[in-house]
Amino acid sequence: MDKFEKLTGIAAPMPMINIDTDMIIPKQFLKTIKRSGLGVNLFDEMRYKDDGSENPDFVLNKPAYREAEVLVAGDNFGCGSSREHAPWAIKDFGIRCVIAPSYADIFYNNCFKNGILPIALPQEQVDVLMKDAEKGANARMTIDLEAQTVTTSDGESFSFEIDPFKKRCLLEGLDDVGLTMEKVGAIEAFEAKAAQERPWV
């Protein structure tokens, strides 16, 4: 998993509440078990017209936000079904950080397992960040995970809280497999001892 330490990038504003996982990645794209390739279908039903052409009014189709790495959104982001394809699609598009007042628990936890930093901030602070994001490609936010701060293009800074264990996992690029591999020495020692004590197993 990619490490997350410090990011300075374009932030896309999506001032909608209750953006659910079916909006993030519709159910027809859940057939794959690959984490790559889903970015093209991120927000598919809002992003494309019925004929398959791009909807020019959707934020991520606008020239200023095609390279967005941060998403500033409304309350209760990632609600709905527990599909892990939602963070897969977000990450595959290139978004590494989502900022919102609150999240659905399963989506929130899935973000950390996929190298995405979900930041929860009070609504009044999200409103400031939303206005900053609306400035377009010239306004770049900085997210510093070590310092736990979000800084606007004008230099205004907000602190955010994060679980220390989840923070370490992002800083070191550790998903569930990576965490297990940290214990490989102990696992191998246990298996060797078990083989000696119970060779019939």
mmCIF file of the C-alpha atoms, coordinates in Angstrom:
data_MODEL
# 
_entry.id   MODEL 
# 
loop_
_atom_site.group_PDB 
_atom_site.id 
_atom_site.type_symbol 
_atom_site.label_atom_id 
_atom_site.label_alt_id 
_atom_site.label_comp_id 
_atom_site.label_asym_id 
_atom_site.label_entity_id 
_atom_site.label_seq_id 
_atom_site.pdbx_PDB_ins_code 
_atom_site.Cartn_x 
_atom_site.Cartn_y 
_atom_site.Cartn_z 
_atom_site.occupancy 
_atom_site.B_iso_or_equiv 
_atom_site.pdbx_formal_charge 
_atom_site.auth_seq_id 
_atom_site.auth_comp_id 
_atom_site.auth_asym_id 
_atom_site.auth_atom_id 
_atom_site.pdbx_PDB_model_num 
ATOM 1   C CA . MET A 1 1   ? 0.000   0.000   0.000   1.00 0.00 ? 1   MET A CA 1 
ATOM 2   C CA . ASP A 1 2   ? 1.238   3.498   -0.813  1.00 0.00 ? 2   ASP A CA 1 
ATOM 3   C CA . LYS A 1 3   ? 2.404   5.571   2.134   1.00 0.00 ? 3   LYS A CA 1 
ATOM 4   C CA . PHE A 1 4   ? 0.587   8.778   3.015   1.00 0.00 ? 4   PHE A CA 1 
ATOM 5   C CA . GLU A 1 5   ? 2.781   11.412  4.605   1.00 0.00 ? 5   GLU A CA 1 
ATOM 6   C CA . LYS A 1 6   ? 2.170   14.875  3.167   1.00 0.00 ? 6   LYS A CA 1 
ATOM 7   C CA . LEU A 1 7   ? 0.072   15.908  0.181   1.00 0.00 ? 7   LEU A CA 1 
ATOM 8   C CA . THR A 1 8   ? -0.292  19.228  -1.594  1.00 0.00 ? 8   THR A CA 1 
ATOM 9   C CA . GLY A 1 9   ? -2.866  19.073  -4.349  1.00 0.00 ? 9   GLY A CA 1 
ATOM 10  C CA . ILE A 1 10  ? -6.027  20.291  -6.010  1.00 0.00 ? 10  ILE A CA 1 
ATOM 11  C CA . ALA A 1 11  ? -9.195  19.861  -3.952  1.00 0.00 ? 11  ALA A CA 1 
ATOM 12  C CA . ALA A 1 12  ? -12.527 19.228  -5.671  1.00 0.00 ? 12  ALA A CA 1 
ATOM 13  C CA . PRO A 1 13  ? -15.674 20.589  -3.972  1.00 0.00 ? 13  PRO A CA 1 
ATOM 14  C CA . MET A 1 14  ? -18.699 18.272  -3.714  1.00 0.00 ? 14  MET A CA 1 
ATOM 15  C CA . PRO A 1 15  ? -21.117 20.060  -1.351  1.00 0.00 ? 15  PRO A CA 1 
ATOM 16  C CA . MET A 1 16  ? -23.588 17.161  -1.176  1.00 0.00 ? 16  MET A CA 1 
ATOM 17  C CA . ILE A 1 17  ? -24.672 15.271  1.928   1.00 0.00 ? 17  ILE A CA 1 
ATOM 18  C CA . ASN A 1 18  ? -25.260 11.508  2.107   1.00 0.00 ? 18  ASN A CA 1 
ATOM 19  C CA . ILE A 1 19  ? -23.027 10.583  -0.838  1.00 0.00 ? 19  ILE A CA 1 
ATOM 20  C CA . ASP A 1 20  ? -23.480 6.828   -0.668  1.00 0.00 ? 20  ASP A CA 1 
ATOM 21  C CA . THR A 1 21  ? -21.305 4.021   -1.993  1.00 0.00 ? 21  THR A CA 1 
ATOM 22  C CA . ASP A 1 22  ? -23.663 3.353   -4.909  1.00 0.00 ? 22  ASP A CA 1 
ATOM 23  C CA . MET A 1 23  ? -23.132 6.936   -6.049  1.00 0.00 ? 23  MET A CA 1 
ATOM 24  C CA . ILE A 1 24  ? -19.382 6.514   -5.612  1.00 0.00 ? 24  ILE A CA 1 
ATOM 25  C CA . ILE A 1 25  ? -19.256 3.285   -7.648  1.00 0.00 ? 25  ILE A CA 1 
ATOM 26  C CA . PRO A 1 26  ? -22.569 1.897   -8.982  1.00 0.00 ? 26  PRO A CA 1 
ATOM 27  C CA . LYS A 1 27  ? -23.402 -1.763  -8.451  1.00 0.00 ? 27  LYS A CA 1 
ATOM 28  C CA . GLN A 1 28  ? -22.813 -2.816  -12.074 1.00 0.00 ? 28  GLN A CA 1 
ATOM 29  C CA . PHE A 1 29  ? -19.091 -2.243  -11.614 1.00 0.00 ? 29  PHE A CA 1 
ATOM 30  C CA . LEU A 1 30  ? -18.705 -4.552  -8.603  1.00 0.00 ? 30  LEU A CA 1 
ATOM 31  C CA . LYS A 1 31  ? -17.897 -7.682  -10.626 1.00 0.00 ? 31  LYS A CA 1 
ATOM 32  C CA . THR A 1 32  ? -14.153 -7.146  -10.518 1.00 0.00 ? 32  THR A CA 1 
ATOM 33  C CA . ILE A 1 33  ? -11.917 -8.113  -7.623  1.00 0.00 ? 33  ILE A CA 1 
ATOM 34  C CA . LYS A 1 34  ? -9.084  -5.903  -8.908  1.00 0.00 ? 34  LYS A CA 1 
ATOM 35  C CA . ARG A 1 35  ? -8.352  -2.657  -7.120  1.00 0.00 ? 35  ARG A CA 1 
ATOM 36  C CA . SER A 1 36  ? -7.330  -0.951  -10.352 1.00 0.00 ? 36  SER A CA 1 
ATOM 37  C CA . GLY A 1 37  ? -9.438  0.211   -13.275 1.00 0.00 ? 37  GLY A CA 1 
ATOM 38  C CA . LEU A 1 38  ? -12.424 1.525   -11.307 1.00 0.00 ? 38  LEU A CA 1 
ATOM 39  C CA . GLY A 1 39  ? -11.416 5.184   -11.389 1.00 0.00 ? 39  GLY A CA 1 
ATOM 40  C CA . VAL A 1 40  ? -13.004 5.701   -14.797 1.00 0.00 ? 40  VAL A CA 1 
ATOM 41  C CA . ASN A 1 41  ? -16.373 4.771   -13.280 1.00 0.00 ? 41  ASN A CA 1 
ATOM 42  C CA . LEU A 1 42  ? -16.060 6.843   -10.110 1.00 0.00 ? 42  LEU A CA 1 
ATOM 43  C CA . PHE A 1 43  ? -19.365 8.735   -9.631  1.00 0.00 ? 43  PHE A CA 1 
ATOM 44  C CA . ASP A 1 44  ? -20.439 7.169   -12.934 1.00 0.00 ? 44  ASP A CA 1 
ATOM 45  C CA . GLU A 1 45  ? -24.110 8.167   -12.871 1.00 0.00 ? 45  GLU A CA 1 
ATOM 46  C CA . MET A 1 46  ? -23.314 11.814  -12.142 1.00 0.00 ? 46  MET A CA 1 
ATOM 47  C CA . ARG A 1 47  ? -20.211 11.953  -14.286 1.00 0.00 ? 47  ARG A CA 1 
ATOM 48  C CA . TYR A 1 48  ? -21.655 10.639  -17.549 1.00 0.00 ? 48  TYR A CA 1 
ATOM 49  C CA . LYS A 1 49  ? -24.787 11.229  -19.590 1.00 0.00 ? 49  LYS A CA 1 
ATOM 50  C CA . ASP A 1 50  ? -27.043 8.408   -20.795 1.00 0.00 ? 50  ASP A CA 1 
ATOM 51  C CA . ASP A 1 51  ? -25.184 8.291   -24.122 1.00 0.00 ? 51  ASP A CA 1 
ATOM 52  C CA . GLY A 1 52  ? -21.867 7.739   -22.337 1.00 0.00 ? 52  GLY A CA 1 
ATOM 53  C CA . SER A 1 53  ? -20.512 11.233  -22.930 1.00 0.00 ? 53  SER A CA 1 
ATOM 54  C CA . GLU A 1 54  ? -19.174 13.311  -20.064 1.00 0.00 ? 54  GLU A CA 1 
ATOM 55  C CA . ASN A 1 55  ? -21.465 15.591  -18.114 1.00 0.00 ? 55  ASN A CA 1 
ATOM 56  C CA . PRO A 1 56  ? -19.601 18.925  -18.324 1.00 0.00 ? 56  PRO A CA 1 
ATOM 57  C CA . ASP A 1 57  ? -21.362 20.204  -15.199 1.00 0.00 ? 57  ASP A CA 1 
ATOM 58  C CA . PHE A 1 58  ? -19.951 17.490  -12.923 1.00 0.00 ? 58  PHE A CA 1 
ATOM 59  C CA . VAL A 1 59  ? -17.034 18.755  -10.869 1.00 0.00 ? 59  VAL A CA 1 
ATOM 60  C CA . LEU A 1 60  ? -14.484 16.069  -11.767 1.00 0.00 ? 60  LEU A CA 1 
ATOM 61  C CA . ASN A 1 61  ? -15.131 16.647  -15.480 1.00 0.00 ? 61  ASN A CA 1 
ATOM 62  C CA . LYS A 1 62  ? -14.222 20.310  -15.234 1.00 0.00 ? 62  LYS A CA 1 
ATOM 63  C CA . PRO A 1 63  ? -10.673 21.106  -16.413 1.00 0.00 ? 63  PRO A CA 1 
ATOM 64  C CA . ALA A 1 64  ? -9.731  22.605  -13.050 1.00 0.00 ? 64  ALA A CA 1 
ATOM 65  C CA . TYR A 1 65  ? -10.495 19.392  -11.156 1.00 0.00 ? 65  TYR A CA 1 
ATOM 66  C CA . ARG A 1 66  ? -9.483  16.534  -13.468 1.00 0.00 ? 66  ARG A CA 1 
ATOM 67  C CA . GLU A 1 67  ? -6.281  16.086  -11.471 1.00 0.00 ? 67  GLU A CA 1 
ATOM 68  C CA . ALA A 1 68  ? -7.878  16.490  -8.044  1.00 0.00 ? 68  ALA A CA 1 
ATOM 69  C CA . GLU A 1 69  ? -6.200  14.587  -5.212  1.00 0.00 ? 69  GLU A CA 1 
ATOM 70  C CA . VAL A 1 70  ? -8.470  15.853  -2.424  1.00 0.00 ? 70  VAL A CA 1 
ATOM 71  C CA . LEU A 1 71  ? -12.262 15.708  -2.220  1.00 0.00 ? 71  LEU A CA 1 
ATOM 72  C CA . VAL A 1 72  ? -14.185 18.066  0.074   1.00 0.00 ? 72  VAL A CA 1 
ATOM 73  C CA . ALA A 1 73  ? -17.697 16.737  0.639   1.00 0.00 ? 73  ALA A CA 1 
ATOM 74  C CA . GLY A 1 74  ? -20.801 16.967  2.795   1.00 0.00 ? 74  GLY A CA 1 
ATOM 75  C CA . ASP A 1 75  ? -21.955 15.108  5.879   1.00 0.00 ? 75  ASP A CA 1 
ATOM 76  C CA . ASN A 1 76  ? -22.288 11.296  6.078   1.00 0.00 ? 76  ASN A CA 1 
ATOM 77  C CA . PHE A 1 77  ? -19.933 10.512  3.201   1.00 0.00 ? 77  PHE A CA 1 
ATOM 78  C CA . GLY A 1 78  ? -19.715 6.855   2.164   1.00 0.00 ? 78  GLY A CA 1 
ATOM 79  C CA . CYS A 1 79  ? -23.048 5.756   3.615   1.00 0.00 ? 79  CYS A CA 1 
ATOM 80  C CA . GLY A 1 80  ? -25.006 2.875   2.099   1.00 0.00 ? 80  GLY A CA 1 
ATOM 81  C CA . SER A 1 81  ? -23.633 -0.590  1.389   1.00 0.00 ? 81  SER A CA 1 
ATOM 82  C CA . SER A 1 82  ? -20.239 -1.668  2.665   1.00 0.00 ? 82  SER A CA 1 
ATOM 83  C CA . ARG A 1 83  ? -18.606 -2.198  -0.754  1.00 0.00 ? 83  ARG A CA 1 
ATOM 84  C CA . GLU A 1 84  ? -14.826 -1.855  -0.608  1.00 0.00 ? 84  GLU A CA 1 
ATOM 85  C CA . HIS A 1 85  ? -14.933 -0.988  -4.316  1.00 0.00 ? 85  HIS A CA 1 
ATOM 86  C CA . ALA A 1 86  ? -15.838 2.567   -3.245  1.00 0.00 ? 86  ALA A CA 1 
ATOM 87  C CA . PRO A 1 87  ? -12.409 3.439   -1.825  1.00 0.00 ? 87  PRO A CA 1 
ATOM 88  C CA . TRP A 1 88  ? -10.812 1.419   -4.636  1.00 0.00 ? 88  TRP A CA 1 
ATOM 89  C CA . ALA A 1 89  ? -12.489 3.694   -7.203  1.00 0.00 ? 89  ALA A CA 1 
ATOM 90  C CA . ILE A 1 90  ? -11.580 6.861   -5.302  1.00 0.00 ? 90  ILE A CA 1 
ATOM 91  C CA . LYS A 1 91  ? -7.931  5.816   -5.029  1.00 0.00 ? 91  LYS A CA 1 
ATOM 92  C CA . ASP A 1 92  ? -7.744  4.649   -8.646  1.00 0.00 ? 92  ASP A CA 1 
ATOM 93  C CA . PHE A 1 93  ? -8.999  8.046   -9.826  1.00 0.00 ? 93  PHE A CA 1 
ATOM 94  C CA . GLY A 1 94  ? -6.131  9.661   -7.926  1.00 0.00 ? 94  GLY A CA 1 
ATOM 95  C CA . ILE A 1 95  ? -7.858  11.017  -4.822  1.00 0.00 ? 95  ILE A CA 1 
ATOM 96  C CA . ARG A 1 96  ? -5.776  10.364  -1.701  1.00 0.00 ? 96  ARG A CA 1 
ATOM 97  C CA . CYS A 1 97  ? -7.744  12.378  0.864   1.00 0.00 ? 97  CYS A CA 1 
ATOM 98  C CA . VAL A 1 98  ? -11.438 12.992  1.563   1.00 0.00 ? 98  VAL A CA 1 
ATOM 99  C CA . ILE A 1 99  ? -12.560 15.750  3.922   1.00 0.00 ? 99  ILE A CA 1 
ATOM 100 C CA . ALA A 1 100 ? -16.108 15.777  5.315   1.00 0.00 ? 100 ALA A CA 1 
ATOM 101 C CA . PRO A 1 101 ? -17.953 16.442  8.595   1.00 0.00 ? 101 PRO A CA 1 
ATOM 102 C CA . SER A 1 102 ? -18.695 12.726  9.080   1.00 0.00 ? 102 SER A CA 1 
ATOM 103 C CA . TYR A 1 103 ? -18.480 9.302   7.433   1.00 0.00 ? 103 TYR A CA 1 
ATOM 104 C CA . ALA A 1 104 ? -20.178 5.940   7.469   1.00 0.00 ? 104 ALA A CA 1 
ATOM 105 C CA . ASP A 1 105 ? -18.065 3.723   9.740   1.00 0.00 ? 105 ASP A CA 1 
ATOM 106 C CA . ILE A 1 106 ? -17.337 0.900   7.274   1.00 0.00 ? 106 ILE A CA 1 
ATOM 107 C CA . PHE A 1 107 ? -16.336 3.271   4.478   1.00 0.00 ? 107 PHE A CA 1 
ATOM 108 C CA . TYR A 1 108 ? -14.168 5.260   6.894   1.00 0.00 ? 108 TYR A CA 1 
ATOM 109 C CA . ASN A 1 109 ? -12.261 2.167   7.994   1.00 0.00 ? 109 ASN A CA 1 
ATOM 110 C CA . ASN A 1 110 ? -11.948 0.841   4.438   1.00 0.00 ? 110 ASN A CA 1 
ATOM 111 C CA . CYS A 1 111 ? -10.225 4.072   3.396   1.00 0.00 ? 111 CYS A CA 1 
ATOM 112 C CA . PHE A 1 112 ? -7.316  3.441   5.748   1.00 0.00 ? 112 PHE A CA 1 
ATOM 113 C CA . LYS A 1 113 ? -6.897  -0.091  4.390   1.00 0.00 ? 113 LYS A CA 1 
ATOM 114 C CA . ASN A 1 114 ? -6.509  1.346   0.890   1.00 0.00 ? 114 ASN A CA 1 
ATOM 115 C CA . GLY A 1 115 ? -4.144  4.257   1.455   1.00 0.00 ? 115 GLY A CA 1 
ATOM 116 C CA . ILE A 1 116 ? -6.782  7.000   1.606   1.00 0.00 ? 116 ILE A CA 1 
ATOM 117 C CA . LEU A 1 117 ? -6.881  9.526   4.446   1.00 0.00 ? 117 LEU A CA 1 
ATOM 118 C CA . PRO A 1 118 ? -10.466 10.391  5.494   1.00 0.00 ? 118 PRO A CA 1 
ATOM 119 C CA . ILE A 1 119 ? -10.486 13.554  7.601   1.00 0.00 ? 119 ILE A CA 1 
ATOM 120 C CA . ALA A 1 120 ? -13.478 14.518  9.737   1.00 0.00 ? 120 ALA A CA 1 
ATOM 121 C CA . LEU A 1 121 ? -13.773 18.205  10.630  1.00 0.00 ? 121 LEU A CA 1 
ATOM 122 C CA . PRO A 1 122 ? -16.543 20.416  12.053  1.00 0.00 ? 122 PRO A CA 1 
ATOM 123 C CA . GLN A 1 123 ? -18.993 21.743  9.479   1.00 0.00 ? 123 GLN A CA 1 
ATOM 124 C CA . GLU A 1 124 ? -17.774 25.334  9.795   1.00 0.00 ? 124 GLU A CA 1 
ATOM 125 C CA . GLN A 1 125 ? -14.218 24.256  8.949   1.00 0.00 ? 125 GLN A CA 1 
ATOM 126 C CA . VAL A 1 126 ? -15.397 22.113  6.048   1.00 0.00 ? 126 VAL A CA 1 
ATOM 127 C CA . ASP A 1 127 ? -17.281 25.172  4.763   1.00 0.00 ? 127 ASP A CA 1 
ATOM 128 C CA . VAL A 1 128 ? -14.008 27.145  4.707   1.00 0.00 ? 128 VAL A CA 1 
ATOM 129 C CA . LEU A 1 129 ? -12.252 24.320  2.868   1.00 0.00 ? 129 LEU A CA 1 
ATOM 130 C CA . MET A 1 130 ? -15.159 24.009  0.433   1.00 0.00 ? 130 MET A CA 1 
ATOM 131 C CA . LYS A 1 131 ? -14.844 27.684  -0.494  1.00 0.00 ? 131 LYS A CA 1 
ATOM 132 C CA . ASP A 1 132 ? -11.109 27.262  -0.919  1.00 0.00 ? 132 ASP A CA 1 
ATOM 133 C CA . ALA A 1 133 ? -11.664 24.253  -3.195  1.00 0.00 ? 133 ALA A CA 1 
ATOM 134 C CA . GLU A 1 134 ? -14.094 26.271  -5.303  1.00 0.00 ? 134 GLU A CA 1 
ATOM 135 C CA . LYS A 1 135 ? -11.208 28.534  -6.353  1.00 0.00 ? 135 LYS A CA 1 
ATOM 136 C CA . GLY A 1 136 ? -10.040 25.852  -8.803  1.00 0.00 ? 136 GLY A CA 1 
ATOM 137 C CA . ALA A 1 137 ? -6.691  24.463  -9.841  1.00 0.00 ? 137 ALA A CA 1 
ATOM 138 C CA . ASN A 1 138 ? -4.657  27.427  -8.607  1.00 0.00 ? 138 ASN A CA 1 
ATOM 139 C CA . ALA A 1 139 ? -5.782  26.833  -5.016  1.00 0.00 ? 139 ALA A CA 1 
ATOM 140 C CA . ARG A 1 140 ? -3.920  23.877  -3.569  1.00 0.00 ? 140 ARG A CA 1 
ATOM 141 C CA . MET A 1 141 ? -4.501  22.429  -0.123  1.00 0.00 ? 141 MET A CA 1 
ATOM 142 C CA . THR A 1 142 ? -1.809  20.807  1.961   1.00 0.00 ? 142 THR A CA 1 
ATOM 143 C CA . ILE A 1 143 ? -2.568  17.804  4.146   1.00 0.00 ? 143 ILE A CA 1 
ATOM 144 C CA . ASP A 1 144 ? 0.176   16.899  6.619   1.00 0.00 ? 144 ASP A CA 1 
ATOM 145 C CA . LEU A 1 145 ? -0.573  13.597  8.310   1.00 0.00 ? 145 LEU A CA 1 
ATOM 146 C CA . GLU A 1 146 ? 2.372   13.722  10.708  1.00 0.00 ? 146 GLU A CA 1 
ATOM 147 C CA . ALA A 1 147 ? 1.316   17.169  11.964  1.00 0.00 ? 147 ALA A CA 1 
ATOM 148 C CA . GLN A 1 148 ? -2.404  16.320  11.555  1.00 0.00 ? 148 GLN A CA 1 
ATOM 149 C CA . THR A 1 149 ? -3.203  19.579  9.779   1.00 0.00 ? 149 THR A CA 1 
ATOM 150 C CA . VAL A 1 150 ? -5.084  20.739  6.694   1.00 0.00 ? 150 VAL A CA 1 
ATOM 151 C CA . THR A 1 151 ? -3.905  24.062  5.269   1.00 0.00 ? 151 THR A CA 1 
ATOM 152 C CA . THR A 1 152 ? -5.806  26.120  2.716   1.00 0.00 ? 152 THR A CA 1 
ATOM 153 C CA . SER A 1 153 ? -4.248  27.886  -0.255  1.00 0.00 ? 153 SER A CA 1 
ATOM 154 C CA . ASP A 1 154 ? -4.385  31.094  1.821   1.00 0.00 ? 154 ASP A CA 1 
ATOM 155 C CA . GLY A 1 155 ? -2.462  29.564  4.722   1.00 0.00 ? 155 GLY A CA 1 
ATOM 156 C CA . GLU A 1 156 ? -5.359  28.991  7.125   1.00 0.00 ? 156 GLU A CA 1 
ATOM 157 C CA . SER A 1 157 ? -4.762  25.767  9.019   1.00 0.00 ? 157 SER A CA 1 
ATOM 158 C CA . PHE A 1 158 ? -7.054  23.293  10.796  1.00 0.00 ? 158 PHE A CA 1 
ATOM 159 C CA . SER A 1 159 ? -6.058  20.385  13.032  1.00 0.00 ? 159 SER A CA 1 
ATOM 160 C CA . PHE A 1 160 ? -7.735  17.001  12.772  1.00 0.00 ? 160 PHE A CA 1 
ATOM 161 C CA . GLU A 1 161 ? -7.918  13.962  15.020  1.00 0.00 ? 161 GLU A CA 1 
ATOM 162 C CA . ILE A 1 162 ? -6.926  10.469  13.930  1.00 0.00 ? 162 ILE A CA 1 
ATOM 163 C CA . ASP A 1 163 ? -6.502  7.140   15.676  1.00 0.00 ? 163 ASP A CA 1 
ATOM 164 C CA . PRO A 1 164 ? -2.749  6.642   16.344  1.00 0.00 ? 164 PRO A CA 1 
ATOM 165 C CA . PHE A 1 165 ? -2.772  3.087   14.967  1.00 0.00 ? 165 PHE A CA 1 
ATOM 166 C CA . LYS A 1 166 ? -4.499  4.127   11.729  1.00 0.00 ? 166 LYS A CA 1 
ATOM 167 C CA . LYS A 1 167 ? -2.076  7.035   11.436  1.00 0.00 ? 167 LYS A CA 1 
ATOM 168 C CA . ARG A 1 168 ? 0.913   4.707   11.711  1.00 0.00 ? 168 ARG A CA 1 
ATOM 169 C CA . CYS A 1 169 ? -0.526  2.357   9.102   1.00 0.00 ? 169 CYS A CA 1 
ATOM 170 C CA . LEU A 1 170 ? -0.901  5.203   6.591   1.00 0.00 ? 170 LEU A CA 1 
ATOM 171 C CA . LEU A 1 171 ? 2.493   6.724   7.335   1.00 0.00 ? 171 LEU A CA 1 
ATOM 172 C CA . GLU A 1 172 ? 4.195   3.355   6.887   1.00 0.00 ? 172 GLU A CA 1 
ATOM 173 C CA . GLY A 1 173 ? 1.980   2.092   4.050   1.00 0.00 ? 173 GLY A CA 1 
ATOM 174 C CA . LEU A 1 174 ? 0.683   -0.903  5.993   1.00 0.00 ? 174 LEU A CA 1 
ATOM 175 C CA . ASP A 1 175 ? -2.537  -2.643  5.003   1.00 0.00 ? 175 ASP A CA 1 
ATOM 176 C CA . ASP A 1 176 ? -3.779  -5.852  6.684   1.00 0.00 ? 176 ASP A CA 1 
ATOM 177 C CA . VAL A 1 177 ? -1.279  -7.978  4.741   1.00 0.00 ? 177 VAL A CA 1 
ATOM 178 C CA . GLY A 1 178 ? 1.561   -5.619  5.588   1.00 0.00 ? 178 GLY A CA 1 
ATOM 179 C CA . LEU A 1 179 ? 0.657   -5.718  9.279   1.00 0.00 ? 179 LEU A CA 1 
ATOM 180 C CA . THR A 1 180 ? 0.687   -9.513  9.178   1.00 0.00 ? 180 THR A CA 1 
ATOM 181 C CA . MET A 1 181 ? 4.070   -9.564  7.444   1.00 0.00 ? 181 MET A CA 1 
ATOM 182 C CA . GLU A 1 182 ? 5.514   -7.517  10.311  1.00 0.00 ? 182 GLU A CA 1 
ATOM 183 C CA . LYS A 1 183 ? 4.967   -10.639 12.438  1.00 0.00 ? 183 LYS A CA 1 
ATOM 184 C CA . VAL A 1 184 ? 6.492   -13.085 9.940   1.00 0.00 ? 184 VAL A CA 1 
ATOM 185 C CA . GLY A 1 185 ? 9.367   -13.993 12.280  1.00 0.00 ? 185 GLY A CA 1 
ATOM 186 C CA . ALA A 1 186 ? 7.007   -14.894 15.111  1.00 0.00 ? 186 ALA A CA 1 
ATOM 187 C CA . ILE A 1 187 ? 4.732   -16.794 12.722  1.00 0.00 ? 187 ILE A CA 1 
ATOM 188 C CA . GLU A 1 188 ? 7.610   -18.849 11.343  1.00 0.00 ? 188 GLU A CA 1 
ATOM 189 C CA . ALA A 1 189 ? 8.893   -19.604 14.854  1.00 0.00 ? 189 ALA A CA 1 
ATOM 190 C CA . PHE A 1 190 ? 5.426   -20.747 15.926  1.00 0.00 ? 190 PHE A CA 1 
ATOM 191 C CA . GLU A 1 191 ? 5.072   -22.968 12.864  1.00 0.00 ? 191 GLU A CA 1 
ATOM 192 C CA . ALA A 1 192 ? 8.503   -24.543 13.426  1.00 0.00 ? 192 ALA A CA 1 
ATOM 193 C CA . LYS A 1 193 ? 7.719   -25.225 17.077  1.00 0.00 ? 193 LYS A CA 1 
ATOM 194 C CA . ALA A 1 194 ? 4.306   -26.640 16.198  1.00 0.00 ? 194 ALA A CA 1 
ATOM 195 C CA . ALA A 1 195 ? 5.865   -28.930 13.574  1.00 0.00 ? 195 ALA A CA 1 
ATOM 196 C CA . GLN A 1 196 ? 8.276   -30.319 16.192  1.00 0.00 ? 196 GLN A CA 1 
ATOM 197 C CA . GLU A 1 197 ? 5.656   -30.776 18.882  1.00 0.00 ? 197 GLU A CA 1 
ATOM 198 C CA . ARG A 1 198 ? 2.904   -32.094 16.590  1.00 0.00 ? 198 ARG A CA 1 
ATOM 199 C CA . PRO A 1 199 ? 4.567   -33.598 13.486  1.00 0.00 ? 199 PRO A CA 1 
ATOM 200 C CA . TRP A 1 200 ? 1.394   -35.508 12.667  1.00 0.00 ? 200 TRP A CA 1 
ATOM 201 C CA . VAL A 1 201 ? -0.563  -32.297 12.028  1.00 0.00 ? 201 VAL A CA 1 
# 
